[in-house]
């Protein structure tokens, strides 16, 4: 399941091009006319869809946070549904793998949004910025719940730290450069990110490193 739609609307086309241009040249380095030209309409024509660049930025950053959370919740519901049909408890390992795959899709397909979040989040109105943070916290806690089902001896704070670390790893894709080789290049990047993410979480299974009070054993 991808965080993207198969047939983007005009509004979605505008947002995609705005995200690309904002990420490449900065929010203040891009004019409305340039965004319009990128989608084949006049700059003033954009105002039929958005009140201005600030509205585009808010919809981009609030929107992707909401889509990630909705996608994570859908994967949880699917896992619970499959478990219910089988008369068993859900498989946390399979669910975590599904969450990882979903986030990898985002990290590879929507790299400009990662750059945009890092650079421009503070430009949002307080209410929009708080909403982004709220959605992100809920998304993190969804992962923490699954990680602790898979590794029940791991303290909550440590599980949360691992989730944040994996997000940092996966969200490093803007620094990867072009895939190279078209689809095979993307497939290789996807496989690498998947191995790294699973390896990071697998490290939690080393019970010798888990101590009370959320401390690691020192060598």
C-alpha positions in Angstrom: 0.0 0.0 0.0 1.4 3.4 -1.0 0.8 6.8 0.5 0.2 8.1 -3.0 -2.9 8.0 -5.3 -2.7 6.4 -8.7 -4.5 9.2 -10.6 -3.6 12.6 -9.1 -6.1 15.4 -9.3 -5.1 18.9 -10.5 -4.9 19.9 -6.8 -2.5 17.0 -6.1 -0.4 17.9 -9.2 0.0 21.4 -7.9 1.0 20.2 -4.5 3.5 17.7 -5.9 5.2 20.4 -8.0 5.1 22.9 -5.1 6.8 20.4 -2.9 9.5 19.7 -5.5 10.2 23.4 -6.1 10.1 24.4 -2.4 12.5 21.5 -1.6 14.9 22.5 -4.4 14.9 26.3 -4.0 13.3 27.1 -0.6 9.9 28.4 0.2 10.8 32.0 -0.5 12.7 31.2 -3.6 9.7 30.0 -5.6 6.9 32.2 -7.0 3.3 31.3 -7.6 3.8 31.8 -11.3 6.6 29.1 -11.3 4.4 26.6 -9.6 1.6 27.3 -12.1 4.0 26.9 -15.0 5.1 23.5 -13.7 1.5 22.2 -14.0 0.5 24.1 -17.1 -1.7 26.8 -15.7 -1.3 30.5 -15.0 -0.1 31.6 -11.6 -3.4 33.4 -10.8 -5.2 30.2 -11.7 -3.6 28.5 -8.7 -5.8 30.7 -6.5 -8.8 28.7 -7.6 -7.2 25.8 -5.6 -5.2 27.5 -2.9 -5.3 30.8 -1.1 -1.5 31.1 -1.5 1.8 29.5 -0.9 1.3 29.3 2.8 -1.8 27.2 2.3 0.1 24.9 0.0 2.8 24.4 2.5 0.3 23.7 5.3 -1.6 21.2 3.2 1.7 19.5 2.2 3.0 19.1 5.8 -0.2 18.4 7.6 -1.3 16.1 4.7 1.7 13.8 4.7 1.6 13.4 8.5 -2.1 12.5 8.3 -1.5 10.1 5.4 1.3 8.3 7.2 -0.9 7.9 10.3 -3.9 6.7 8.3 -1.7 4.3 6.4 -0.3 2.9 9.7 -3.8 2.5 11.2 -5.0 0.7 8.1 -2.1 -1.8 8.4 -3.0 -2.4 12.0 -6.7 -3.0 11.1 -5.7 -5.4 8.3 -3.4 -7.3 10.7 -6.2 -7.4 13.3 -8.7 -8.6 10.7 -6.5 -11.3 9.4 -5.8 -12.5 13.0 -9.5 -12.5 13.8 -10.3 -14.6 10.7 -7.6 -17.1 11.7 -8.8 -17.1 15.3 -5.3 -16.1 16.5 -3.5 -13.1 17.8 -2.0 -10.7 15.3 1.6 -11.3 14.2 3.6 -8.3 15.4 6.6 -9.3 13.2 4.5 -9.2 10.1 2.8 -6.0 11.1 6.1 -4.3 11.8 7.4 -5.4 8.4 4.2 -3.9 6.8 4.7 -0.6 8.7 8.4 -0.5 7.5 7.4 -1.1 3.9 4.8 1.6 4.1 7.2 4.1 5.4 9.8 3.1 2.8 7.3 3.9 0.1 6.9 7.4 1.5 10.6 7.9 2.0 11.4 7.0 -1.6 8.4 8.4 -3.4 8.0 11.7 -1.5 11.6 12.7 -0.7 10.8 16.4 -1.3 8.4 16.4 1.6 11.1 15.2 3.9 13.3 18.1 2.9 10.3 20.4 3.2 9.5 19.3 6.7 13.1 19.7 7.9 13.5 23.2 6.4 10.0 24.8 6.5 8.0 23.4 9.4 8.6 26.5 11.5 6.9 28.6 8.8 3.5 27.0 9.5 1.0 28.8 11.7 1.1 27.6 15.3 -2.2 25.7 14.9 -0.9 23.8 11.8 2.5 23.1 13.3 0.8 21.7 16.5 -1.4 19.5 14.3 1.6 18.1 12.5 3.3 17.3 15.8 0.2 15.7 17.2 -0.2 13.5 14.1 3.5 12.5 14.2 3.3 11.6 17.9 0.3 9.3 17.2 2.2 7.7 14.4 5.2 7.1 16.6 3.1 5.6 19.3 1.4 3.2 16.9 4.9 1.9 16.0 5.9 1.7 19.6 3.0 -0.5 20.5 3.9 -2.9 17.7 7.6 -3.0 18.6 6.8 -3.7 22.3 4.5 -6.6 21.2 7.4 -8.1 19.3 10.0 -7.3 22.0 8.0 -7.3 25.3 11.1 -7.1 27.5 12.2 -3.8 26.0 11.3 -0.8 28.1 8.9 1.7 26.5 11.4 4.5 26.3 13.9 2.3 24.6 11.3 1.1 22.1 10.4 4.7 21.3 14.0 5.6 20.9 14.4 2.8 18.4 11.4 3.9 16.4 12.7 7.5 16.2 16.1 6.1 15.1 14.6 4.0 12.3 12.6 7.0 11.2 15.8 9.0 11.0 17.4 6.2 9.0 14.5 5.9 6.5 14.0 9.6 6.2 17.6 10.1 5.1 16.5 9.4 1.5 17.0 13.0 0.3 20.7 12.4 0.8 20.8 9.3 -1.3 21.0 11.1 -4.7 19.4 9.7 -7.9 18.5 6.0 -7.8 20.4 5.3 -11.0 19.2 2.6 -13.4 15.5 3.4 -13.1 13.3 0.9 -11.4 16.2 -1.5 -10.5 17.9 1.4 -8.7 14.8 2.1 -6.7 14.4 -1.5 -5.9 18.0 -1.7 -4.6 17.4 1.4 -2.4 14.2 -0.1 -1.1 15.9 -3.4 -0.3 18.8 -1.6 1.5 16.4 0.5 3.6 14.4 -2.6 4.5 17.5 -4.5 5.6 18.7 -1.6 7.7 15.4 -1.0 9.4 14.8 -4.6 10.2 18.4 -4.9 11.5 17.9 -1.9 13.8 14.8 -3.4 15.4 16.4 -6.8 15.6 19.1 -5.3 17.8 16.3 -4.9 20.4 16.1 -8.7 20.6 19.6 -8.9 22.2 18.3 -9.3 25.7 21.7 -9.0 27.1 21.6 -5.3 26.3 18.2 -4.6 27.9 18.5 -3.5 31.5 16.0 -2.1 34.0 15.7 1.7 34.0 16.2 1.8 30.2 20.0 1.4 30.2 22.3 -0.4 27.9 25.1 -2.7 29.2 28.5 -1.1 28.8 31.3 -3.3 27.5 
